[in-house]
């Protein structure tokens, strides 16, 4: 199991494929690098593709602290450097996007481009904070299995949740969510209590692609539009039939958007 110690934590990571450029994929809260499996398959023929699990999630080490977004951004920066991946195309979904924006604004020498999926540059909205705190407390006290059904409509859009042909995939991911360790509450707290970074977006000068699922209720499309308006030269693509986890819900559309963006940079 490939693990590397950076910034005082052991992170699980996987490297697939090869090529002159590297794509690093940073996952969303409650997931792992597995949420990018279709993107890894698609890109590995042309790129070195690196996935990793944030501290306290997936197969990475659970630490007592260090779950703030600035800490996770430093984890990612040291990982990119340690793996010799810079400058890379860094793609982050939701929580991974919080990390990606910080790297693009503060460590631009590490990035060739920035790809943001279903994310926000602002703190969590006041109306969501109490609800997410209650879910987090329920997870700590009762375990993830009882909370997973309530989390599914936050993480996935209505098309995915109602399409009979996706029943197997829904069952898989609800099972994965239900199997989460109770210690994941630390990562949830880091996301719910995060600071915003919107005021730093104007510093971002690397080419930036912003993707958002049209059915995303966790970070709705207006938040993506707000990010795009603040980053000079960025491009916005809306992913149809997808919510907050477009890489799983509509991987074909995500892969097509990635191809268009990356091919344009290469040419």
Secondary structure, DSSP 8 states (H G I E B T S, - for coil): --EEEETTEEEEEEEE---SSEEEEE--TT--GGGGHHHHHHHTTTSEEEEE--TTSTTS---SS--SHHHHHHHHHHHHHHTT--SEEEEEETHHHHHHHHHHHH-GGGEEEEEEES--SS---HHHHHHHHHHHHHHHHH-HHHHHHHHHHHHS-HHHHH-GGGHHHHHHHHHHHHT--GGGHHHHHHHHT----GGGGGG--SEEEEEEETT-SSS-HHHHHHHHHHSTT-EEEEETT--S-HHHHSHHHHHHHHHHHHHHHH-
